[in-house]
Amino acid sequence: MPDIVALGCGLVGNFVVTKLAQRGYSVHVIDLTIPDSIKDNQLISYQEGDVFEILKYPPEAKVIVNLLPGNIGEQVRSTLILNYRSIIDLAFTEIEPSIHNKLAIENDSTLIWDVGIAPGLSNMLIRLESELEENIKDVSIKVGGNPAIPDQNWSYMAPFSPADVIEEYTRPARIIVNGTTTTVSAISDLHSIEVEGYGTMEAFLTDGLRSLINSKMSPNMREYTVRWPGHIQKWIAERGKLTDIELIDAWKFDEERPEFTWMEVTIEYAEHKIIWEIVDNGLNGFSSMARTTGLVTIACVETLLAKTDTDGETIKFGVLAPEDLPLDSIEQVIQYVKSENVTIIRKLIE
């Protein structure tokens, strides 16, 4: 029985399974098409074919990882919960896995969802600060993966499933204002920001709070996606003219093009604020978004493999958000991401 079964092997999934194998775990990959880099990796076994057909006879594993695109990731969740006790879920779907909480509890299964950079690491940082000091007044998350230099076209290439990016731009955004959840139009509150080392970029609201909506950690919370100036204006102008297939082709990831991922999480109190900044530029042929997302996923896989934190607190059954993890596990995630040469800086502003 392998330690880990991974469903999906796209840009992020390729990094996750490769890194897990390097860390000494036995990994089995399932996807419709398996890249040659995985097929040629003697540390990894694989099944190439329809995921739904293969899951009719689920292979055994200590942990299964859902790395499928959002449009199909939800369709396998019930099957995973019924057949596995430990599930890591990175499929970014409009239907949130929390709807399966009762099923997971009944089947002694643990599913941890949204285990990326944002949502994911962002949630963990906010939870950590809320434990250090209560009465957070405001939380703002800004995050984006972009080319290092803008161009005269889209100034963008999708570092994960382009279909999921399109959903980000169309799905209404939920934010919290004065303790009340409010839904606003996607890509609203468009404004300029300064990103150190890169200059002026733009941020706009997207539906990235997800489980944080019900976390009660702050009465005001919102998440912004960050892009180069002109990108979202071009999308607004072109969205009625281009098909999703044409957009996906236009946003195809170019491995030769320098790129970076940047996130800023600002946590405000009455008299001071904490700012976490995360930056990565990719490494060893893997993109910055694959790394910053995948490293969080890997750390969560190892959390479930251990099943307990260092204080002996058992991770409970059910569907858990990133901020639901024990504090010791959250700190281990942060330290692991830092150990892989991702820049993580915490600043106190008084």
N, C-alpha and C positions, 0 to 999 in steps of 0.2 A: 504494500500500500504506500503510495507516495505521500510525502508530507503535505503537499499542496497541489490542488487542481486549479488551473486558471482558465476561465472562460473569456476568450477574446485576446487578441495579440496585435493590437494596433500600435500607434506611436507610444502611448503610455504603457500599454500591456507588454510590449516588447521589452521595455526597460525593466518593468517589475519582475517578469519571469527570469530575465537574464541575471539580474542582481540577486534574486532569491537563490538561483542555482549557484552563483559565485559564493554566496554565504553558506553553502554546504547543505542546502535543502534539496530533497528530491522533488522535482516539479514535473507535472504533466499538463500540457497545454491543449485546449480544444478550441478550434475556430474553423470557419468555412475555408479560409486560406491561411496557411502558415508561412511566414516569411522564411527564406532560405537561411538567414542567420540563426533562426531557432532550429530548423531542421538539421543544420550542420553542427549544432551544439550537443556534444556527447553527454552533457549533464542533464539534458531535458528530453523527455519523451513527449509524444504528441499524437493527437487524432485529428485528422483533417476531414471536415464534413459538417453537416447541418447540426448545430448545437441542440436543437429541440429533439432530433432523432437520437442523438447520442445520449441525451439525458433521460431517455426512456429506460435506459439501463445505467444509472449513475455510477461512475467509477468511484471507488472508495478514496477517501483522503482525510487527513486530520483537519485541514482547513480548505475551504473552497473560496476562490476570489472571483467576483463578478466584475469583469472588465469590459463588458459588452457596451456598445453604443446605447444611448438613452432610449431610442425608439424600440429596442427589444429587451433591454435590461430588466424591465418590470415583469415581462412575461415569464421569466424563469424563477422569480423569487419564491413563489409558493412551493415549487418543486425542490428548490434548494433547502428551504426550511424543513420540508418533510423528510429529506434524505441526509442532511448534514447537521452536525451540532455546532459547528463553528464556521461562520460566513463573514467575509469582508466584502463590502459592496461599494464599488466606485461608479456604478452606472448612474449617470445624472439624468433622472427621469422626472417628469412633471408630477407623476404619482409618487408620493414619498413612501418609503418602505415601512414607516410607522404604522400604516394600516394593517400590517401583518404581525403586530406585536402579540396579540392574543394567540395566534397560531404558533408563533415562536415559543412562547411560554409553555403552551400545551405540549410541545414536542421537545422540550428541554434543549432548545436551540438558541444560539446567540448570533445576531446579525448586527454588525457595526457598519453604518452607512455614511456616505459623503466623506470618505477618508482621503481627501485631496488637500490642496493648499487652501482654497477657499471655494466652497465651504470645506472645512476640515481643520487644518492647522489654525486658521483664523478663529474658529470656535474654541479651540483648546487654549489659545492665548487669552481670550476674553474670560474663559472660566478660571484660568490661573490668576488673573488680576482680580476677579471678583472674590476669590478666596483670600487673597492677600489684603484686600480692602473693599469693604462694601460701599453701597451708595454711589455706584456709577451713574453719571448723569446722561452720558451720550456716548455712542459707539459709531464710528465710521470706518468701513472697510473699503479700501481701493485696491484693485488687483487687475493685472493684465499680463498676457504673454504676447510680445510684439517683436518685429524686426528691430535690430539695433539702430538702423537708419531708415527714415521714411523714404518713399518713392513718389513718383508722379501718378501712381495708379491707386491701389487699395491700401498701401502701406501696412499690409497685414498678410499673415499666412497662418492657417489654423493649426495649432499644436496638438489638438485632439479632434475628435469627430466633428467635421464641419457642420453636420446636421444639428449637433448640439449647440454650436455657436449660433446658428440661425434661430433656434428656439430662444436663446438668451435675448436676442434682439426683438422678439415678437411677444414673449410671455409677459403679461403685466407684472410689475414689481411690487412685492409686499414690503412695506417698511413699518416701523413702529414710531409713532409720534405721540408724545405725552401719554404713554402707556396703552395707546390704542393702535391696533393693526389697521393700516390703511393701504389700499391698493391704488397704485398710480400707473400711468402708462409706461411701458418699457421705453428705455432710452430718454427718459425725461430728466430734468435737472442737469442738463448738459453744461459743463463749465470747464474752464482751463485750470490746470494744476501744474506745478513744477516738480519734475522728477530729477533728483540729483544725479548728475552725470549724463543726462539725456536731454534735459530742457523742458520746453512747454509741451504738454500732452493734454488730452481731454478725458474727462470722466463723466459717466452717465449711469443712472440707476438701472440695475437689473435685479432679477428675482433670486438673489443669492443668499438671503438670510436663512431660509428653510427652517431647520429645527430651532434656530435662534429665536424665531417668532414666539415660541412657547417657553423660552428659557427663563424669562423673568429677570435676566441679569442687568437690564437697563431699560428705562422708559422710552429711550430714543435710540433707534438702531436703523442702519441702512447700509447697503453694499453697492459699490460702483464698479463698473468695468472700465478699464483704462485703455485708450487707443491713441494713435497719432492724430493730430488735427486733420480734418477732411475725410477720415475713414467713414465715420457714421453718417456724415452728410451725403457721401457718395452712395452709401447703402440705401438711405431714404430715397434718393433720386432714382436709383436703379432697381429697387426691389420689385416694382411692377413690370419691369422689362426683362429681367433675368430669371430663369428657372433656378430651383435649388441646385440642380445638377450643374448648371453653368457657374453658380456661385462657388460650389464645392471645388470645381476645377480651377477657378480664379484664385481661390484661397489655398491651393495645394501647398503643402509644406515643402520647403526647399532646404535640404540638409546642409547645403553649402553656404547658406546665407546666415550671417551672424544675427543672433536674436537674444532676447533676455526676458526674464520674468521678474516682475516687481510687485510687491504688496506692501501696503501701509495700513496698519490697524491702529486707530487713534481711540483711546479710552479716556474720557474726560470725567473728572471729579469737580467738586465745587471750586477748589483752589489750585488744582494742578491737573496735568494730564500725562498719560503714558503713551508713547508711540513705539510700536514695534515695526521695524522695517526688514523685509526679506528680499534678497536680490540673488539671482543666479543667471549665469550666461551659458549654461550647457557645459558638458564635459564628456570626453571619450566617445564622441559621436552621438550622444544622446542630448535631446533638446532640454532647455531649462524648464519648460513646463512638464515634460516627462519626468525630469528629476524631482522638481519640487512637489509635484503631485505623487509620483511613484514612491518617493522615499517615505512619505507619510503612510501610504498604503502598506509598504513593507514593514514599517515599525508596528502598525496595527496587526498585521499578520503574526508577527512575533509575539505580540501581546496575547493574542488568542492561542497561540501554540503553548505559551506558558500557562495561560488560564488564570494566573493569580499575579498580583503585583508583589513587590518585595516585602510588603507588610503583611502578606497573606490574605489580602482582601480578594475574595473570589469574584470574578466578573460574572454578573448575573445573567440569567436567561432573558430573552426578549430582544426587541429591536432597539438598539442603542445609537444615539447620536454621538459625534466626536466629544462633545462636552460632558457626556455621561460617563466617560472612562474615569477610573480612579486617578487622583492627582499624580500619584507616582508614575503611572503609565503615561500620562500627558507629558510629564517632565522627561521621561525616557524618549518619547517621540521627538521632542524639541532637541534634545541632546544628540540623537541619532542623525537628524537632518543636518545639524551643525557639523557633525563629525565628517559628513560627506562634502564638505567645502561649500555649502550654501551659506551665504552671509545672513546672519540673524542678529539684529541689533535692537536693544531695548533702551529707550531714552526717557528720562524724566524731565518734563517741562513745567517749571513753576512760575 
